Each structure stands twice: as C-alpha cells, then as structure tokens.
Amino acid sequence: MDQSRGRPRGADIVVETLERLGVRRIFTLSGNHIMPIFDALLGTDIAVVHVRQEAACVHMADAWGRLTGEVGVALVTGGQGQTNGAAALFTALAAESPVLLLSGHAGLLEIGRGAFQELAQADIARPMTKASWTAASVDTLADDIARALRIAREGRPGPVHLSLPVDLLEAHAETASPAPAEVAIRVGEPSTDLIADVAAELGRAQRPLILCGPVACGAEGRARMAALEAASGVPVLGMESPRGLNDPSLGAFAEVLAQADCLVLVGKPLDFTLKFGEAPAVAPVCRFVVIDPDPALAARVAAGRLAVSGAADALPTLAALARYFDTRRHDDRTDWPAAVRAAVAYRPPDWNDRRGAEGRLHPVELCRGVAAFLDRHPGGTLICDGGEIGQWPQALVEAPRRLINGVSGTIGASLPFALAARLHDPAGPIVAVLGDGTFGFHMAEFDTAVRYGLPFIAVVGNDARWNAEYQIQLRNYGPERARHCELLSSRYDRVVTALGGHGALVTRAEDLPQALEEAHASGLPACLNVLIESVPAPVIRRPKVG
C-alpha cells in the first residue's frame, strides 16, 4: 500500500472496503482514471478479470450477480469507458441483477475547467440504475462503497453506479483508517396480516395464478416457487422474458392467463409483458394482488381491480406464503393446476418433423442437438441470446441453470455471460446459443476466455441476417421492402480459432452431436458456426378444438 505517514490513499480505501465486504472478483477494463485502483488491487485476494470492452465487464458482473446473489462488481475508466459500460446497465436493471459499476472520473478540482474526459457520468447512468452518484471526499469513500453495495441488493435488486474522481483515488485520507463500513441489508418481510389477506383472496378464486418477476427466476427463487405451488395447489410461474405472455419457455401460457380470475404479482411489475393487464390478454373480471418492494407499483392496476396490495420483498413473500399453506389443507381446484401445467408444457407436435434445407439446420434441429448434449453432460448452464434464435432454446432446452438476455430484450450479452458462468462453475458444461448478429457485439471476449482459460461452447445460429428485424419487415412491409438487415455468412469459427480457441462449421444436423463433443473435449473456448434456416421465433398456440 502506498501511504503518506500511515494514511491510506483513496484507491486503497476502495479496495480494502470491497475486500472487507466480501467482493471476490472484479470485472474490469483498464484506463487512465482507474490505474490507482489497479495498483491497490495488487497483493489482495480479489481476482481481476481484464476484458476487451467495457460493456462486457458489466455483462459479466450482471451474470455473476444473477448466478451467485452477490453484487457483481465492474470497474471501468471515465469518459467513453464509463459510457461504454453504462450501456450494459439497462440489461441488469431489467433483470433485477445486483451490480456495482465503479467508474473512474475526472478530478474534482478540474471539474468545469475542461478536464480530460470530463462528463456528467452520474447523470448518464442514473436512468439505468437504482442509484448513481459521484464520490465527494476521500474520507467518505468507504461509506460510498458500502452504501452502493447495500442498495444493489436491497429490495428489488439492481445496478448501482459510483463515479470515483481520480484525485480522490490518489489523495490520502485524513485519518489512518477509513470509517467503518457495513452492509446491513433490510429484508422486506411480509406482515402476517398481508399473508393472510393474500391467502384469503386465493381461496376465493377459482382460477388463480401466482406470477413472479426476474428476481425469483434464479435457483433459489425457483425452489421457493416450487415449494409454494406444492403447498398451496396454486400454479406459480416466473416471468423474465421480453416476450412476456408469449415467452416460448412458457408454452401456451397466454391461453390460461386469459382465463385467470385472480393474478397474484409477487415482485412482478404489471407492464408490457402482461399487456398491462388489459383485455383480451387478461380477463376484465380478473382481480389483482400486488406484493412488491415498491408499493407504488400497485397504482398500475386499474381502479376497482386491486384486491390486496402490500410492500415486501419477493423471496421472503414466497417463503411466507409456503409456510402459511403448509399448515393448512388447501382445497383441490378441480383441474385448473393441471390445465395450467399442460399449457406451459405444450410444444407443437409438428416441431419433431422440422428439417432445414440442404446445408442448413432448422433451429429445432440445433436445439435438439444442444439438449441431447446437456443430457449427456449434466450439471450445465444454458445461455440464450439473440432476437429470434434465442427464443428456440428457451422453448426446447432444459438445464439446471439458465441465463437469458432478460426483460430488457437487449441482445449481445451471451459471450460475457458465458465467461462469468464458467468462473462460477469450473466443472459443468457452459453452452451459449446465440445469433450471428449477437456474436458481433463481443467476439473479442474469446481473447479474454483464452487468456484466463475459461472454456465454454458458443453455438452460433448463422442465418446471415438480423433476423428479428427482418421478420418485422416481412410482417409489416412485405418481402419486397425487407432490406438492409443482411449480414455476411461469415466463418465465425475461424475467428475463434485465430484467437486461440476451437472452431467448427456445422451444416448438417447429423454432424452437430460430434461437433459438440469435440468442442467440449478440446478444453478451449469454442465456437460452432451452425448454418440455420432463417425462420421467426416460436409463438406457441394450441389448435382450437371444435
């Protein structure tokens, strides 16, 4: 530690505070304003992952937060470094992922004088975060860090941004040790009366659904949702897709949603993913129960339809409801739970017959190959990214852990996600299914994966276009006006080989299993460049009877 008369530098305070509060890893890209922190990290137990583009390190921190429940920490420099990194905050915000973005910043003493890379960084990040501010004193840096870590995890988790002026990082504190920093997370436990009111409303309903937001879609949340469904007999579903009620992993969910007479939203905002609760997506007679860390969200429910509302965190609410029903016998609800599960599990039977044209795979064939591979190698993580191609594995591939781009709908995060997933799980297979457009965002992170020895398999569905937008052109304007969304049918596998990884081109479904096994056996970051049919994402509807 570089000290003056025993007084720590601001950079040392930042690093010591992060380490004391349990941060084990920082995802970063170097730059002028943060080199004091790079120096202060030497000799600590904090691992550093040095990436190739700032948004990638924020995406990695996002994946780390989702997978571990810890705050994922990203460190970028000021100016353009901060704006590059901030672009990825929107994905983390919509996914309710606890992230701390630390950015370097022009020196406080130079603000307003034309400082190097001077920007209103806190203002830029604020719309995409729970909180965003600039540190004002070296003596309060420890408290700034502690406050940021607390906000990121408390209530509805999400990203926080803190700018660190370089002159504060280089300055020495007035005292020999920083102010004590603690992160005491306030857990929003639901009241006993609130749980009883929710249970009573469920008891009055004939066709209730409990819907949960992204924070409940991780491993812990899914376990709690399953426990509540088993205890209550009420179907409990997680929603984390920008496709909302048309999320392909939820099958024909839209059909049963339209029949529900009570929707209990546990940490699930009423928004575009539920068509704002309006008919015909939701029946006009359907009543709402809203339990959320932000009580203001209850105001989104139309007048006269809100039966119960209260402020509480999602995971404690799920646990409290399960305990309540565990001690009481729930009434059988005829065939409603079975009908919901059948709708969610439904996949069109003709998918089994889907085949690509000569030299190309249908996305169903690609996904069947990935699913079989993950069955042969259990304990894996599935990552889904891209506009159209990313929806197919969500419908067809199961894995113990899953990461998707989330409610924001923003594409491009899958390669950084895969690196963070490998750091989280050194053993299980990591498979990312993404599109060729998506691949272009962060292909240089294969260099990062090779440098750090982080093997995973990227399965690139290559149809040589931005297919989501192309499908919009076809639907809205016709094929004669479908222009400017073309890409080259590039050899992305060769890009990865050139960066030191493993690559292979796949043009036939029967070759995919061996290609996956060879990629896995290589022990290298791998890219399978799979030529696919350009088809729209699945929208699952069951045929009407009669």
DONUBA-389377 format. One line per 3 residues: number of its first residue (from 1); their letters; for each residue x, z, y of C-alpha. Coordinates in steps of 0.25 Angstrom, whole numbers, m for minus. Layout:
<sites>
NUM) a) X Z Y | ...
</sites>
This chain:
<sites>
1) mdq) 0 0 0 | 5 m4 14 | 3 9 22
4) srg) 7 14 36 | 10 29 36 | 1 30 24
7) rpr) m11 23 30 | m17 12 21 | m19 m2 26
10) gad) m33 m7 27 | m31 m16 15 | m26 m4 7
13) ivv) m39 3 10 | m48 m9 6 | m41 m10 m7
16) etl) m40 5 m10 | m54 7 m7 | m58 m5 m16
19) erl) m50 0 m28 | m55 15 m26 | m69 10 m26
22) gvr) m68 2 m39 | m65 m12 m36 | m56 m18 m47
25) rif) m55 m33 m43 | m55 m41 m30 | m58 m56 m30
28) tls) m51 m62 m18 | m44 m74 m11 | m32 m71 m2
31) gnh) m31 m73 13 | m25 m68 25 | m34 m57 29
34) imp) m34 m50 16 | m20 m50 12 | m18 m35 15
37) ifd) m29 m33 4 | m21 m41 m6 | m9 m33 m3
40) all) m17 m20 m4 | m22 m24 m18 | m8 m24 m24
43) gtd) m6 m12 m32 | m21 m9 m34 | m29 m11 m47
46) iav) m39 m21 m40 | m37 m34 m47 | m37 m46 m38
49) vhv) m43 m60 m41 | m38 m70 m32 | m47 m83 m31
52) rqe) m47 m96 m25 | m59 m96 m15 | m65 m84 m8
55) aac) m80 m87 m13 | m74 m86 m27 | m69 m72 m26
58) vhm) m83 m67 m20 | m90 m74 m32 | m80 m67 m41
61) ada) m84 m54 m34 | m98 m57 m36 | m97 m59 m51
64) wgr) m89 m47 m52 | m100 m39 m45 | m111 m44 m54
67) ltg) m103 m42 m67 | m98 m28 m64 | m107 m22 m54
70) evg) m95 m19 m46 | m92 m24 m32 | m85 m37 m33
73) val) m74 m38 m22 | m70 m51 m16 | m58 m52 m5
76) vtg) m57 m64 4 | m49 m66 17 | m56 m68 30
79) gqg) m61 m81 37 | m64 m92 27 | m60 m83 16
82) qtn) m72 m74 19 | m82 m85 21 | m78 m92 8
85) gaa) m80 m78 1 | m93 m75 8 | m99 m88 3
88) alf) m100 m81 m11 | m107 m68 m6 | m120 m75 m6
91) tal) m120 m77 m21 | m116 m62 m23 | m127 m57 m13
94) aae) m138 m65 m20 | m133 m60 m34 | m132 m45 m29
97) spv) m118 m44 m33 | m109 m33 m27 | m98 m40 m20
100) lll) m88 m36 m9 | m82 m47 m1 | m69 m42 7
103) sgh) m64 m52 17 | m52 m52 26 | m55 m53 41
106) agl) m49 m56 54 | m42 m43 60 | m52 m35 68
109) lei) m42 m35 80 | m43 m50 80 | m58 m52 79
112) grg) m63 m60 91 | m49 m65 94 | m49 m77 85
115) afq) m43 m70 73 | m39 m78 61 | m51 m82 52
118) ela) m60 m73 61 | m74 m74 56 | m87 m65 57
121) qad) m85 m62 42 | m95 m51 40 | m106 m59 47
124) iar) m103 m71 38 | m104 m62 25 | m116 m54 30
127) pmt) m127 m63 25 | m122 m63 11 | m119 m49 9
130) kas) m125 m35 9 | m115 m31 20 | m104 m37 27
133) wta) m94 m31 38 | m80 m31 43 | m71 m18 42
136) asv) m69 m12 55 | m58 m2 52 | m47 1 42
139) dtl) m51 15 41 | m65 11 36 | m61 0 26
142) add) m63 10 14 | m77 13 18 | m79 m2 21
145) iar) m75 m5 7 | m83 6 1 | m96 2 9
148) alr) m95 m12 5 | m93 m9 m10 | m105 0 m9
151) iar) m114 m10 m2 | m111 m21 m12 | m116 m12 m24
154) egr) m127 m4 m17 | m142 m8 m18 | m143 m23 m21
157) pgp) m128 m27 m24 | m122 m38 m15 | m110 m43 m8
160) vhl) m103 m35 4 | m93 m41 13 | m82 m33 21
163) slp) m72 m40 30 | m58 m34 31 | m51 m37 44
166) vdl) m36 m40 41 | m31 m30 52 | m39 m19 45
169) lea) m32 m22 32 | m19 m22 38 | m21 m9 46
172) hae) m18 5 42 | m29 16 41 | m29 28 50
175) tas) m29 37 38 | m20 37 26 | m32 35 16
178) pap) m45 28 19 | m59 35 20 | m65 38 6
181) aev) m73 27 1 | m84 28 m9 | m95 18 m14
184) air) m107 26 m18 | m118 16 m22 | m132 21 m18
187) vge) m141 17 m30 | m155 14 m27 | m163 21 m38
190) pst) m177 18 m38 | m186 30 m36 | m195 36 m47
193) dli) m208 32 m40 | m203 18 m37 | m200 16 m52
196) adv) m214 22 m56 | m221 12 m46 | m213 0 m52
199) aae) m217 5 m66 | m232 6 m61 | m232 m8 m55
202) lgr) m226 m13 m68 | m237 m6 m76 | m248 m13 m68
205) aqr) m242 m27 m70 | m245 m36 m82 | m234 m46 m80
208) pli) m223 m39 m72 | m209 m43 m71 | m196 m35 m66
211) lcg) m187 m45 m59 | m172 m40 m55 | m162 m46 m46
214) pva) m148 m50 m48 | m142 m36 m48 | m150 m34 m61
217) cga) m144 m46 m67 | m131 m41 m71 | m128 m34 m85
220) egr) m133 m20 m80 | m145 m26 m73 | m149 m34 m85
223) arm) m148 m22 m94 | m157 m14 m85 | m167 m25 m84
226) aal) m168 m26 m99 | m170 m11 m100 | m181 m11 m90
229) eaa) m188 m22 m97 | m187 m15 m111 | m192 m2 m105
232) sgv) m204 m8 m97 | m208 m20 m104 | m208 m28 m91
235) pvl) m199 m41 m90 | m187 m38 m82 | m179 m50 m77
238) gme) m167 m53 m68 | m166 m64 m57 | m153 m68 m52
241) spr) m154 m83 m51 | m157 m92 m39 | m167 m100 m47
244) gln) m176 m87 m47 | m188 m88 m56 | m182 m102 m61
247) dps) m169 m95 m65 | m167 m102 m79 | m162 m90 m85
250) lga) m176 m84 m83 | m182 m96 m91 | m197 m97 m87
253) fae) m197 m85 m79 | m205 m92 m68 | m217 m92 m77
256) vla) m218 m77 m79 | m215 m74 m65 | m227 m81 m60
259) qad) m235 m73 m70 | m230 m59 m66 | m239 m49 m59
262) clv) m228 m39 m55 | m214 m42 m51 | m204 m30 m50
265) lvg) m192 m35 m42 | m180 m25 m45 | m169 m29 m35
268) kpl) m175 m43 m36 | m178 m49 m22 | m191 m57 m20
271) dft) m185 m70 m16 | m184 m85 m19 | m180 m82 m33
274) lkf) m195 m77 m35 | m201 m87 m26 | m203 m76 m16
277) gea) m214 m70 m25 | m223 m81 m21 | m233 m89 m30
280) pav) m232 m96 m39 | m219 m90 m43 | m225 m76 m42
283) apv) m240 m74 m44 | m247 m69 m31 | m253 m57 m38
286) crf) m239 m52 m43 | m235 m39 m37 | m220 m35 m34
289) vvi) m212 m23 m36 | m199 m23 m28 | m187 m13 m31
292) dpd) m175 m17 m23 | m163 m11 m16 | m168 m18 m3
295) pal) m182 m13 m1 | m185 m23 10 | m186 m34 m1
298) aar) m200 m28 m5 | m204 m35 8 | m203 m49 2
301) vaa) m215 m46 m7 | m228 m52 m1 | m237 m41 5
304) grl) m247 m35 m6 | m238 m39 m18 | m228 m28 m17
307) avs) m232 m17 m27 | m219 m8 m27 | m206 m8 m20
310) gaa) m194 1 m18 | m179 2 m15 | m170 3 m27
313) dal) m158 m4 m34 | m162 m14 m45 | m153 m8 m57
316) ptl) m158 7 m55 | m172 2 m54 | m171 m6 m67
319) aal) m166 7 m74 | m176 16 m68 | m188 7 m72
322) ary) m182 6 m86 | m181 21 m87 | m195 23 m82
325) fdt) m201 13 m92 | m192 19 m103 | m200 32 m102
328) rrh) m214 25 m102 | m220 15 m112 | m223 2 m106
331) ddr) m235 m6 m109 | m234 m19 m116 | m237 m30 m107
334) tdw) m243 m40 m117 | m234 m52 m118 | m228 m52 m103
337) paa) m214 m48 m106 | m213 m57 m118 | m218 m69 m109
340) vra) m208 m66 m98 | m197 m66 m108 | m201 m78 m115
343) ava) m202 m85 m101 | m188 m81 m98 | m182 m85 m111
346) yrp) m189 m99 m111 | m180 m111 m111 | m186 m125 m113
349) pdw) m184 m129 m127 | m180 m143 m124 | m167 m137 m118
352) ndr) m162 m137 m132 | m163 m152 m132 | m155 m155 m119
355) rga) m143 m164 m120 | m135 m170 m110 | m132 m185 m108
358) egr) m119 m191 m115 | m107 m184 m109 | m115 m173 m103
361) lhp) m122 m160 m107 | m135 m155 m103 | m134 m141 m96
364) vel) m142 m135 m108 | m131 m140 m118 | m120 m134 m109
367) crg) m127 m121 m108 | m130 m120 m124 | m115 m122 m125
370) vaa) m111 m111 m116 | m122 m102 m122 | m116 m104 m136
373) fld) m102 m101 m131 | m106 m88 m125 | m114 m85 m138
376) rhp) m101 m87 m146 | m93 m79 m136 | m102 m67 m132
379) ggt) m100 m58 m120 | m99 m69 m110 | m102 m71 m95
382) lic) m110 m83 m91 | m109 m88 m77 | m119 m98 m71
385) dgg) m117 m106 m59 | m122 m119 m52 | m135 m125 m48
388) eig) m141 m132 m60 | m131 m130 m71 | m130 m115 m68
391) qwp) m145 m113 m72 | m143 m118 m86 | m134 m107 m92
394) qal) m143 m97 m85 | m154 m102 m94 | m147 m105 m107
397) vea) m134 m96 m108 | m134 m81 m111 | m122 m72 m108
400) prr) m120 m57 m107 | m116 m59 m92 | m121 m69 m83
403) lin) m117 m73 m68 | m125 m83 m60 | m124 m88 m46
406) gvs) m136 m79 m43 | m147 m79 m33 | m139 m86 m22
409) gti) m139 m99 m30 | m125 m101 m25 | m116 m109 m35
412) gas) m101 m109 m37 | m98 m94 m41 | m97 m96 m56
415) lpf) m82 m98 m57 | m78 m86 m49 | m89 m78 m57
418) ala) m82 m82 m70 | m69 m76 m65 | m75 m63 m61
421) arl) m83 m63 m75 | m70 m65 m82 | m64 m53 m75
424) hdp) m76 m45 m78 | m76 m49 m93 | m62 m53 m98
427) agp) m67 m56 m112 | m81 m63 m113 | m83 m78 m110
430) iva) m86 m82 m96 | m94 m95 m95 | m98 m101 m81
433) vlg) m108 m112 m81 | m107 m120 m68 | m109 m133 m62
436) dgt) m99 m143 m57 | m103 m141 m43 | m101 m126 m45
439) fgf) m87 m128 m51 | m82 m133 m38 | m84 m121 m30
442) hma) m74 m112 m37 | m66 m121 m47 | m53 m115 m41
445) efd) m56 m102 m47 | m52 m107 m60 | m38 m105 m54
448) tav) m42 m91 m52 | m47 m90 m66 | m34 m95 m72
451) ryg) m25 m86 m63 | m32 m74 m67 | m34 m78 m82
454) lpf) m49 m78 m81 | m55 m87 m92 | m69 m92 m91
457) iav) m77 m105 m94 | m83 m113 m83 | m94 m123 m89
460) vgn) m96 m133 m78 | m108 m141 m79 | m104 m154 m73
463) dar) m114 m164 m69 | m106 m169 m57 | m116 m165 m46
466) wna) m122 m153 m38 | m134 m153 m48 | m143 m143 m41
469) eyq) m143 m151 m28 | m144 m164 m36 | m157 m158 m43
472) iql) m163 m155 m29 | m160 m169 m25 | m167 m174 m37
475) rny) m179 m165 m36 | m181 m166 m20 | m176 m180 m16
478) gpe) m175 m189 m29 | m163 m195 m37 | m161 m206 m26
481) rar) m157 m195 m16 | m149 m186 m25 | m136 m188 m18
484) hce) m123 m180 m14 | m123 m170 m26 | m114 m177 m35
487) lls) m100 m172 m40 | m89 m178 m48 | m90 m176 m63
490) sry) m76 m168 m61 | m67 m163 m72 | m68 m148 m68
493) drv) m62 m145 m82 | m49 m151 m77 | m49 m144 m64
496) vta) m49 m131 m72 | m38 m136 m81 | m30 m139 m69
499) lgg) m32 m125 m64 | m27 m119 m77 | m40 m117 m85
502) hga) m47 m124 m97 | m56 m136 m95 | m64 m145 m103
505) lvt) m74 m157 m101 | m87 m156 m109 | m96 m168 m110
508) rae) m104 m165 m124 | m112 m153 m128 | m105 m152 m141
511) dlp) m92 m150 m135 | m96 m138 m126 | m94 m127 m136
514) qal) m80 m131 m140 | m76 m133 m125 | m82 m119 m122
517) eea) m74 m113 m134 | m61 m120 m129 | m63 m115 m115
520) has) m65 m101 m120 | m53 m101 m129 | m44 m107 m118
523) glp) m44 m93 m111 | m44 m100 m98 | m53 m102 m87
526) acl) m61 m115 m92 | m70 m126 m87 | m79 m134 m96
529) nvl) m83 m146 m88 | m96 m150 m94 | m103 m163 m90
532) ies) m118 m160 m89 | m131 m167 m86 | m136 m165 m72
535) vpa) m149 m158 m74 | m157 m148 m66 | m157 m133 m69
538) pvi) m167 m128 m78 | m181 m123 m73 | m188 m117 m85
541) rrp) m203 m119 m87 | m210 m117 m99 | m220 m128 m103
544) kvg) m235 m124 m100 | m244 m123 m112 | m257 m130 m112
</sites>
